[in-house]
Amino acid sequence: MKIKYKIALYYTLSASLLLIAFAVLAYYFSAKSRKAEYLERLEYRARSIANVIIEDGHVKVDLLRKLDRTTFQDLYKETILVYNPNYDLLYSNLKDTTIRTHRSLLDYIKQNKLYSSDKGNDEVVGVYYTEGEVSVMVIVSSFDKYGFQNLQNLRQILLLELLTAVIVLVGVGYFFARKMVQPIDQLVQQVDSINANNLQDTQVAIKGKDEIAKLGANFNTMLQRLSESFDLQKSFVSNASHELRTPLAAIISQLQVTLSKERTKEEYHALLVSVLEDAENLSDLSNGLLQLAQSELRQQQFVFSEVRIDELLMDMANLIHLKHKTNSKVDIHFIKVPENDMLVTCFGNESLLKVLFLNLIDNACKFSTDNTVHVSIDFFTQYITVQIRNNGPLIPPGEFNRIFEPFYRGENAHQTRGHGLGLSICKKIVQIHNGHITVGSTPDEGTTFTVILPHL
């Protein structure tokens, strides 16, 4: 069911229930008021009769009979019964009808002086009236014909009004519901027209300051992020294709030139060395792309465990020494000695953390003029801080943020072998571990990468 139909339905039901409740209450209080008024009228009638028939200390029912034959009776289907204190029937306006009044009722009237009840549609009132030394019990019953007719008319009017109100509420509810969801319909139409071809600089137009306008604003923000993601993906694919094509083209061209004629042993050896270098370059690029794709995964898709950062850095230092096969030196030291292992232990994925620090230390070795890297470990209340410093060429401040973009290489990095993937991989790995990575470059200290990770 559409939202506008739900709104119209809920509005109609709630308003209808409210109107029905008011109608029931109005009818209930009207019926209650009619009953109280008619019983009061019967009581007045009974006392008037008792006052008429008692005269000079005697009960004179003849006067009541005379009045009854003339104009005294003015209630619809009225019944009048008059008893003395000994329960003897003194008068009845009923003819040819056996009168039976329960002794218990007469006892109640004599004891309590007043009795009122409604039996079916007839109301009954009994009074015990005393004047001087003479007492009588008068019982009057009647049917409130006009009162019940008024209630019936009221009931019909209320039912008709309720039916009319429900019909009007359906129309009004649908009208307002349609007006309320109109911005949503416009939003749906605009969103339905968005695709990958027109995502760039596309926004939905929603006016107002209500929740729907806020939804439109959030949707525009999401579109902006999607557009940036698409642009980044296109750039990544374009750069990856270009980077992969370059070593492949070099390998193919060298092989084609070599196969064009016979070569000497030395020429073949030089060719194989060159092809091997291009193949290693291609392998490094492929590994970087795989690592970048892996770093795009979510945190929930990795197995996390306790990892000692100091031990991990020691292993990375040994790997760097074996990889470069030079006099590369990785100097690792603590700013302050930890009191327990928890202060230098991180809850993370060991494989990703190895890639993180291997890339950072490897980069530092490549750019350091003396192949020396200084690694310092520090810890605070909640975080471990690892700083990796080299004395190579400085990074311009304008490139601090861009060096973490995939395939971006700074001006001082063009002479060094690489593809511009390592730092972007490092940033994503740090983000997976809820940490931060920053870079600073000064003439006094060189270039320093700072990694902050939460410890246990």
C-alpha positions in Angstrom: 0.0 0.0 0.0 1.3 3.5 -0.9 2.2 5.9 1.8 -0.5 8.4 0.8 -3.2 5.7 1.1 -1.8 4.7 4.5 -1.9 8.3 5.7 -5.4 8.8 4.4 -6.6 5.6 6.0 -5.0 6.3 9.4 -6.3 9.8 9.4 -9.8 8.7 8.5 -9.8 5.9 11.1 -8.5 8.1 13.9 -10.8 10.9 13.1 -13.8 8.5 12.7 -13.1 6.8 16.0 -12.9 10.2 17.7 -16.2 11.3 16.2 -17.8 8.0 17.2 -16.6 8.4 20.7 -18.1 11.9 20.9 -21.4 10.7 19.4 -21.6 7.8 21.9 -20.9 10.1 24.8 -23.5 12.7 23.5 -26.1 9.9 23.2 -25.2 8.4 26.6 -25.5 11.7 28.5 -28.7 12.6 26.6 -30.3 9.3 27.6 -29.1 9.7 31.1 -30.5 13.3 31.3 -33.9 12.1 29.9 -34.2 9.4 32.4 -33.3 11.7 35.4 -35.7 14.4 34.2 -38.6 11.9 33.6 -38.1 10.2 37.0 -38.1 13.6 38.6 -41.4 14.4 36.8 -42.9 11.2 38.0 -41.9 11.9 41.5 -43.5 15.3 41.3 -46.6 13.7 39.9 -46.8 11.2 42.7 -46.4 13.9 45.4 -49.1 16.0 43.7 -51.5 13.1 43.7 -50.8 12.4 47.4 -51.3 16.1 48.3 -54.7 16.2 46.4 -56.2 13.1 48.0 -55.3 14.0 51.6 -57.7 16.7 52.9 -58.6 17.6 56.5 -56.8 14.5 57.9 -58.7 12.1 55.6 -57.9 10.3 52.3 -60.5 11.3 49.7 -60.0 9.2 46.6 -63.3 10.3 45.1 -61.7 13.6 44.2 -58.9 11.8 42.5 -61.4 9.7 40.5 -63.2 12.9 39.5 -60.0 14.5 38.4 -58.8 11.4 36.6 -62.0 11.4 34.5 -61.4 15.1 33.5 -57.9 16.5 32.9 -55.8 15.2 35.7 -54.0 12.6 33.6 -51.4 14.0 31.4 -48.7 11.3 31.1 -48.6 8.7 28.3 -49.9 5.3 29.5 -49.9 6.4 33.1 -50.6 4.0 35.9 -51.6 5.4 39.4 -51.8 3.2 42.5 -52.5 4.5 46.0 -52.0 2.4 49.1 -52.6 3.0 52.8 -49.9 2.2 55.3 -51.6 -1.2 55.8 -50.9 -2.0 52.1 -54.6 -1.8 51.2 -55.2 -0.5 47.7 -57.2 2.7 47.9 -57.1 3.7 44.3 -56.1 2.5 40.8 -56.7 4.1 37.4 -56.5 0.7 35.8 -59.8 -0.9 34.9 -60.6 -4.7 34.6 -57.0 -5.5 35.5 -55.9 -7.5 38.5 -53.5 -5.3 40.5 -50.4 -7.1 41.9 -47.8 -5.1 43.7 -45.0 -7.0 45.5 -45.1 -6.7 49.2 -41.3 -6.2 49.2 -41.8 -3.1 47.0 -44.3 -1.6 49.4 -42.1 -2.4 52.3 -39.2 -0.6 50.6 -41.3 2.5 49.8 -42.6 2.6 53.4 -39.1 2.3 54.8 -37.2 4.6 52.5 -39.9 7.0 51.6 -38.9 7.0 47.9 -38.5 4.4 45.2 -37.6 4.9 41.5 -36.8 2.4 38.8 -37.1 1.7 35.1 -38.5 -1.6 33.9 -38.1 -1.9 30.2 -39.4 1.3 28.7 -41.6 2.1 31.7 -40.3 4.3 34.6 -41.8 3.7 38.0 -41.7 6.1 41.0 -43.1 5.4 44.4 -43.4 7.9 47.3 -44.5 7.6 51.0 -46.4 10.8 51.7 -47.4 12.0 55.2 -49.6 14.9 56.0 -50.4 15.3 59.7 -51.3 11.9 60.9 -52.4 10.5 57.5 -50.0 8.7 55.3 -50.3 7.1 51.8 -48.1 5.4 49.3 -48.5 6.5 45.7 -46.9 4.6 42.9 -46.8 6.2 39.4 -45.5 4.5 36.3 -45.5 5.8 32.7 -43.8 5.5 29.3 -41.8 8.5 28.2 -43.0 8.4 24.6 -41.7 11.8 23.5 -38.4 11.4 25.3 -37.7 8.1 23.6 -38.8 9.6 20.3 -36.3 12.5 20.8 -33.5 9.9 21.6 -34.4 8.0 18.5 -34.2 11.2 16.4 -30.9 12.0 18.0 -29.6 8.6 17.2 -30.6 8.9 13.6 -29.1 12.3 13.3 -25.8 11.2 14.9 -25.6 8.1 12.5 -26.3 10.3 9.5 -23.7 12.9 10.7 -21.1 10.1 11.3 -21.7 8.6 7.8 -21.4 12.1 6.2 -18.3 12.9 8.3 -16.6 9.6 7.3 -17.1 10.3 3.6 -15.8 13.9 4.0 -12.8 12.6 6.0 -11.9 10.1 3.3 -11.8 12.9 0.7 -10.0 15.4 3.0 -7.5 12.7 4.2 -6.7 11.7 0.7 -6.3 15.3 -0.4 -3.9 16.2 2.5 -2.0 12.9 2.2 -1.5 13.5 -1.5 -0.2 17.0 -0.7 2.1 15.6 2.0 3.7 12.9 -0.2 3.9 15.1 -3.3 7.6 16.1 -2.4 8.3 12.4 -2.0 6.8 11.6 -5.4 8.9 14.4 -6.9 12.0 13.0 -5.2 11.3 9.5 -6.5 10.8 10.8 -10.1 14.1 12.7 -9.9 16.0 9.8 -8.4 14.5 7.4 -11.0 16.1 9.5 -13.8 19.6 9.3 -12.3 22.0 6.8 -13.7 25.7 6.3 -14.2 25.8 8.6 -17.3 24.3 11.7 -15.6 25.5 11.2 -12.1 28.1 13.9 -12.4 26.9 17.2 -10.9 23.3 15.9 -10.5 21.2 17.0 -7.5 17.6 16.6 -6.5 15.6 19.8 -6.1 13.6 19.8 -2.9 12.2 23.0 -1.3 11.3 23.6 2.3 12.8 22.9 5.7 10.9 19.7 6.7 12.1 16.1 7.0 11.6 15.5 3.3 13.8 18.5 2.4 16.4 17.1 4.8 16.1 13.7 3.1 16.7 15.4 -0.2 19.8 17.2 1.2 21.2 14.0 2.5 20.5 12.3 -0.8 22.4 15.1 -2.6 25.3 14.5 -0.3 25.1 10.8 -1.1 25.1 11.5 -4.8 28.1 13.7 -4.4 29.9 10.9 -2.6 28.9 8.4 -5.3 30.0 10.8 -8.0 33.4 11.1 -6.3 33.6 7.3 -5.9 32.8 6.9 -9.6 35.4 9.5 -10.6 38.0 7.8 -8.3 37.1 4.4 -9.8 37.4 5.7 -13.3 40.7 7.3 -12.5 41.9 4.1 -10.8 41.0 2.0 -13.8 42.6 4.5 -16.2 45.8 4.8 -14.2 46.0 1.0 -13.6 45.5 0.4 -17.4 48.2 2.9 -18.2 50.6 1.5 -15.6 50.1 -2.1 -16.7 50.4 -1.2 -20.3 53.8 0.5 -19.9 55.8 -2.5 -18.7 53.9 -4.9 -20.9 54.6 -2.7 -24.0 58.3 -2.5 -23.0 58.6 -6.3 -22.6 56.8 -6.9 -26.0 58.8 -4.3 -27.9 62.1 -5.6 -26.6 61.2 -9.2 -27.4 60.0 -8.2 -30.9 63.2 -6.3 -31.6 65.3 -9.2 -30.3 63.5 -11.8 -32.4 63.9 -9.7 -35.6 67.4 -11.1 -36.1 70.0 -13.3 -34.5 71.7 -11.8 -31.5 74.9 -12.5 -29.6 75.0 -14.2 -26.2 75.7 -10.9 -24.5 72.8 -9.2 -26.3 70.4 -11.9 -25.2 71.7 -11.7 -21.6 71.2 -7.9 -21.6 67.7 -8.4 -23.0 66.8 -10.9 -20.3 68.0 -8.6 -17.6 65.9 -5.8 -19.0 62.9 -8.0 -19.4 63.3 -9.3 -15.9 63.4 -5.7 -14.6 60.2 -4.9 -16.4 58.6 -8.2 -15.2 59.5 -7.3 -11.6 58.1 -3.9 -12.1 54.9 -5.5 -13.4 54.8 -7.9 -10.5 55.2 -5.0 -8.0 52.4 -3.2 -9.7 50.1 -6.3 -9.7 50.8 -6.8 -6.0 50.1 -3.2 -5.2 46.8 -3.4 -7.1 45.8 -6.5 -5.2 46.8 -4.9 -1.8 44.8 -1.8 -2.7 41.8 -3.9 -3.6 42.1 -5.8 -0.4 42.3 -2.6 1.6 39.0 -1.5 0.2 37.2 -4.3 2.1 35.4 -3.6 5.3 36.7 -4.2 8.8 34.2 -7.0 9.4 35.7 -9.1 6.5 39.1 -9.4 8.2 40.2 -11.6 11.1 41.5 -9.4 14.0 43.7 -10.6 16.8 46.3 -9.1 19.2 49.4 -7.9 17.4 52.6 -6.7 19.1 53.6 -3.6 17.1 57.3 -3.6 18.3 57.8 -7.2 17.3 56.1 -6.6 13.9 58.4 -3.7 13.2 61.5 -5.8 14.0 60.3 -8.4 11.5 59.7 -5.6 8.9 63.3 -4.3 9.4 64.7 -7.8 8.7 62.6 -8.1 5.5 63.7 -4.6 4.3 67.4 -5.6 4.8 66.9 -8.8 2.8 64.9 -7.0 0.1 67.4 -4.2 -0.7 70.5 -6.3 -0.1 72.4 -3.1 0.6 73.7 -1.3 3.7 70.1 -0.2 4.5 69.6 0.4 8.2 66.4 0.5 10.2 66.9 2.1 13.6 64.0 1.2 16.0 63.8 2.6 19.5 61.2 3.4 22.2 60.5 6.9 23.3 59.7 5.5 26.7 59.8 1.9 27.9 56.3 0.3 28.2 55.3 -1.1 31.6 53.4 -4.0 30.1 52.9 -5.5 26.7 49.3 -4.2 26.3 50.6 -0.7 25.8 52.3 -1.7 22.5 49.7 -4.3 21.5 47.1 -3.5 18.9 43.9 -5.4 18.1 44.1 -5.7 14.3 44.9 -7.9 11.2 48.5 -8.9 11.3 48.8 -9.3 7.5 47.5 -5.8 6.8 49.7 -4.3 9.5 52.7 -6.0 7.9 51.8 -4.4 4.5 51.4 -1.0 6.2 54.8 -0.8 7.9 56.6 -2.7 5.1 55.4 0.0 2.6 56.3 2.9 4.9 59.8 1.6 5.8 60.5 0.5 2.2 59.5 4.0 1.0 61.7 5.6 3.6 64.7 3.4 2.5 64.2 4.2 -1.1 64.1 8.0 -0.6 66.7 8.2 2.2 70.1 9.5 1.0 72.1 7.2 3.3 69.5 4.2 3.3 68.8 4.8 7.0 65.4 4.9 8.5 64.6 6.0 12.0 61.5 4.3 13.6 60.3 5.5 17.0 57.6 3.8 19.1 55.6 5.7 21.7 52.3 5.1 23.6 49.7 7.1 25.4 46.5 6.4 27.3 44.6 4.9 24.4 47.0 5.0 21.3 50.3 3.7 20.0 52.3 6.1 17.9 54.8 4.9 15.4 57.0 7.5 13.6 59.0 6.6 10.5 61.6 9.2 9.5 64.1 9.5 6.6 66.5 12.2 5.5 65.5 12.2 1.8 64.1 15.0 -0.4 61.4 17.1 1.3 57.8 16.8 0.3 56.1 20.2 -0.5 53.3 21.0 1.9 50.8 21.2 -1.0 51.3 17.5 -1.6 50.7 16.3 1.9 47.2 15.2 1.2 47.6 14.2 -2.5 50.4 11.6 -1.8 47.8 9.3 -0.3 45.8 9.2 -3.5 46.2 6.1 -5.7 48.8 6.5 -8.5 49.8 10.0 -7.4 53.6 10.6 -7.3 55.2 13.7 -6.1 57.7 15.8 -8.0 60.7 14.4 -6.0 59.5 10.7 -6.7 59.8 10.5 -10.5 63.4 9.4 -10.4 62.5 6.5 -8.0 60.9 3.3 -9.0 57.3 3.0 -7.9 53.7 3.3 -8.9 52.1 5.6 -6.3 50.1 2.9 -4.7 51.9 2.3 -1.4 50.8 5.3 0.6 47.1 5.0 -0.5 47.2 1.4 0.7 48.7 2.5 4.0 46.0 5.1 4.5 43.2 2.6 3.9 44.8 0.0 6.2 45.1 2.6 9.0 41.4 3.6 8.5 40.4 -0.1 8.8 42.1 -0.1 12.2 40.4 3.1 13.3 43.6 5.0 13.3 45.2 8.0 11.7 48.2 8.6 9.4 49.9 12.0 8.8 53.0 13.3 7.1 55.4 16.1 7.9 58.5 17.3 6.1 61.0 19.8 7.5 64.7 20.6 6.6 65.9 19.8 10.1 64.2 16.4 10.6 63.5 15.2 7.0 60.2 13.5 6.2 58.3 11.8 8.9 55.2 9.6 8.6 53.2 9.2 11.9 50.9 6.3 12.4 48.5 6.3 15.4 46.7 3.1 16.3 44.5 2.3 19.3 46.1 -0.2 21.7 44.4 -2.7 24.0 
